Amino acid sequence: MEDLGLWVIPLAILGGAIRVSTPFLFVSLGEVLTERSGRINLGLEGTLVFGAMSAYAIAYLTGSPWLGVLAAAAGGAVFGLIHGLICWLPRVNDIAVGIAMMILGMGLAFYFGKPYVQPVAPDLPSISFGWWSDVPQVKAALRVNVLFLIGAVLAFAMWWMFRATKVGLVIRVVGDSTDAARAMGLRPALIRTLATAAGGAFAGVGGAYLSLFYPGSWNEGISSGQGLMAVALVIFARWNAVACFGAALLFGGAGALGPTLQSVGVSEGYYLFFAAPYVLTLGVLIATSSPTRAMTGAPGELSITK
Amino acid sequence: MTDQTASTPLVTPSPNGFLGMLARRSEAVILPLAALLVGFAVFSIFLLLQGKSPTEFFALTYRAGFGTAFSWQNTLSRTAPLLFAALCVALPARLGLVVIGGEGAIVLGGVAAGAMGALLAQSSGLIAVPMMVASAMIVGGLWIGSVGALRYYRGVNETIASLLMAYIAIALMNHLVEGPLRDPASLNKPSTAPLADNLRVGDIPGWEVHWGLAFAVLCCVLAWVLIEKTTWGFAARIAGGNMRAAQVQGLPVGRLIVGFTALGGALAGLAGYFEVTAVHGAANASLATGYGYTGILIAFLARHNPLAIIPVAILLAGFEASSGLIQRRMDLPDATTLVLQGFVFISILMSDTLYGRFKVFAPERWRSA
């Protein structure tokens, strides 16, 4: 190791932020899409885990990681579709359905994923942006996965979609007022269901990243609440896709804190650093929520902010 | 939907006497039971698609969960923490809150009880036992009570906050059990110091099921009395129906929310106390076995009625007790129970849409048929 001194830590956190943030990014983009249509899907944690399992299994069986990503997206869309269809029924609580879908998604993932804990599936490719440096830590930090880049592009594309396209406007109208949407001749339940299905597909891809790149294996502990944190992150990002990108990087950095400190030999309080992303999420939720005034940017029909 | 509520007055005198009352009451029993059966049916189809026999599954569940005195013991020992965990969901639910992080209070309540037991190892049980119970309940109550406080005073969504805090609680437990509170003698499985015999909780005489079950059932009855028969419970139900209206009426909504969430958390902490003192003998990672999550499903199946929680918890405890045998006999993964729970959960939530749709349950609409 070259003598980088304490520079190792911020460097590793930067690299970690890029590596760890991708699942947060995809899940939160999916949730932005769903919540902007006026519905909340808390089940994305289950979708993330199921996406991780299906991507790993398909990549292993076909030898192609991209087919795995596709399978994860399809599986996630099905989960989102089921959530959306159930919430179509009157008087059914979307938050509770999310909890049930979380349990079902994890159950199905662990059930079908059992045979794939041992085999090794091919990884997703990544691009090295650290060619200019001969410091190995810099090279490692700048090895960026293709999905991260796709996610970054999607974040800006979604921001633009909500700002400047008809589809974006339709989703926003449905999310802000069911009555106004009906008056315009739109079908709110249908649009919400489609938005939830699309959001589920995003979360599935986030799961594919977990099992096919970082940490890059499939096991039952692959996600511990990252799908849930991503849902909280959407509130922090004020339902803005580009802000989600920044928030995902921040959370990725927090998630990288524990492993980084462990790698430089700090073992004291390891579990507490492990809790850093949860504490950060909670702190951010407390700081950005408000009991009195409606949150700026919140879709009017969203059950959690009403 | 608005038309429907307008045409049925909220309070109607039952015109058909006893039969009418029976019809009205039975809606809350028959619909959840039907939803449970639908969940089982979907799960059976799932098993058939895997080439497994649903009949064998349910027969084995019956045998290993309810078939013999031994299996009843196994089931009932698992029932106690599930009852407490379900109350931790059901009490806040009366105020319209969906608190799903009971697991955190169970885990930290258990650690508090274990730590207090280790600290007071030299003192008499008369002092140590109440201190252990109190510390478990206070820690659990503060943990979930703060979720309620965050909800009321800061507007933080209680569902997300409570689940995040469950993850934080498990990390805290790992830190404490592997660090400051670790008994140096526990090599393979880091634990707090083993409890002295006089601090451990034994079995109900003649039952071979620990006392936790009796206390949990008692707590369910008390919770039912609190909700149905006291002013506080009445106020909580009003606030759960319409929080703004309750505030306008001058009800202490903030205190109700903090109080009910704290009470739920204290009971979940008690689950941790009994797990440590009656089952494990010390606090360690075995505390986080997912009782808190199964409790969510139980509370929803029981429609947040503390008395209905008792039979539902026994049923689900039976499924958990039989999962080992089913794994071995039918070569199914341990996640099978989770899949079953998922199907049942979705089915029960979908049944919410059916309330008020059937004339059979509404005596005032019988004559117009």
Chai-1 contact restraints between the chains, C-beta under 6 A:
chainA,res_idxA,chainB,res_idxB,connection_type,confidence,min_distance_angstrom,max_distance_angstrom,comment,restraint_id
A,I86,B,M350,contact,1.0,0.0,6.0,A-B,restraint_1
A,L89,B,T353,contact,1.0,0.0,6.0,A-B,restraint_2
A,P90,B,M1,contact,1.0,0.0,6.0,A-B,restraint_3
A,P90,B,T353,contact,1.0,0.0,6.0,A-B,restraint_4
A,R91,B,D352,contact,1.0,0.0,6.0,A-B,restraint_5
A,R91,B,T353,contact,1.0,0.0,6.0,A-B,restraint_6
A,V92,B,L349,contact,1.0,0.0,6.0,A-B,restraint_7
A,V92,B,D352,contact,1.0,0.0,6.0,A-B,restraint_8
A,V92,B,T353,contact,1.0,0.0,6.0,A-B,restraint_9
A,I95,B,V98,contact,1.0,0.0,6.0,A-B,restraint_10
A,I95,B,T159,contact,1.0,0.0,6.0,A-B,restraint_11
A,A96,B,L349,contact,1.0,0.0,6.0,A-B,restraint_12
A,V97,B,L349,contact,1.0,0.0,6.0,A-B,restraint_13
A,I99,B,I100,contact,1.0,0.0,6.0,A-B,restraint_14
A,A100,B,F345,contact,1.0,0.0,6.0,A-B,restraint_15
A,A100,B,I346,contact,1.0,0.0,6.0,A-B,restraint_16
A,A100,B,L349,contact,1.0,0.0,6.0,A-B,restraint_17
A,I103,B,Q341,contact,1.0,0.0,6.0,A-B,restraint_18
A,I103,B,G342,contact,1.0,0.0,6.0,A-B,restraint_19
A,I103,B,F345,contact,1.0,0.0,6.0,A-B,restraint_20
A,L104,B,G342,contact,1.0,0.0,6.0,A-B,restraint_21
A,G107,B,A335,contact,1.0,0.0,6.0,A-B,restraint_22
A,G107,B,L338,contact,1.0,0.0,6.0,A-B,restraint_23
A,G107,B,V339,contact,1.0,0.0,6.0,A-B,restraint_24
A,G107,B,G342,contact,1.0,0.0,6.0,A-B,restraint_25
A,L108,B,V339,contact,1.0,0.0,6.0,A-B,restraint_26
A,F110,B,A335,contact,1.0,0.0,6.0,A-B,restraint_27
A,Y111,B,P333,contact,1.0,0.0,6.0,A-B,restraint_28
A,Y111,B,A335,contact,1.0,0.0,6.0,A-B,restraint_29
A,Y111,B,V339,contact,1.0,0.0,6.0,A-B,restraint_30
A,K114,B,P333,contact,1.0,0.0,6.0,A-B,restraint_31
A,G225,B,Y167,contact,1.0,0.0,6.0,A-B,restraint_32
A,L228,B,L163,contact,1.0,0.0,6.0,A-B,restraint_33
A,A232,B,I160,contact,1.0,0.0,6.0,A-B,restraint_34
A,Y271,B,A171,contact,1.0,0.0,6.0,A-B,restraint_35
A,Y271,B,N174,contact,1.0,0.0,6.0,A-B,restraint_36
A,Y271,B,H175,contact,1.0,0.0,6.0,A-B,restraint_37
A,L272,B,H175,contact,1.0,0.0,6.0,A-B,restraint_38
A,F274,B,A171,contact,1.0,0.0,6.0,A-B,restraint_39
A,A275,B,I168,contact,1.0,0.0,6.0,A-B,restraint_40
A,A275,B,A171,contact,1.0,0.0,6.0,A-B,restraint_41
A,Y278,B,L164,contact,1.0,0.0,6.0,A-B,restraint_42
A,Y278,B,Y167,contact,1.0,0.0,6.0,A-B,restraint_43
A,Y278,B,I168,contact,1.0,0.0,6.0,A-B,restraint_44
A,T281,B,L164,contact,1.0,0.0,6.0,A-B,restraint_45
A,L282,B,L164,contact,1.0,0.0,6.0,A-B,restraint_46
A,L285,B,V156,contact,1.0,0.0,6.0,A-B,restraint_47
A,I286,B,R154,contact,1.0,0.0,6.0,A-B,restraint_48
A,I286,B,V156,contact,1.0,0.0,6.0,A-B,restraint_49
A,S289,B,R154,contact,1.0,0.0,6.0,A-B,restraint_50
A,S289,B,G155,contact,1.0,0.0,6.0,A-B,restraint_51
A,S289,B,V156,contact,1.0,0.0,6.0,A-B,restraint_52
A,S290,B,G155,contact,1.0,0.0,6.0,A-B,restraint_53
A,P291,B,R154,contact,1.0,0.0,6.0,A-B,restraint_54
A,P291,B,G155,contact,1.0,0.0,6.0,A-B,restraint_55
A,I304,B,N157,contact,1.0,0.0,6.0,A-B,restraint_56
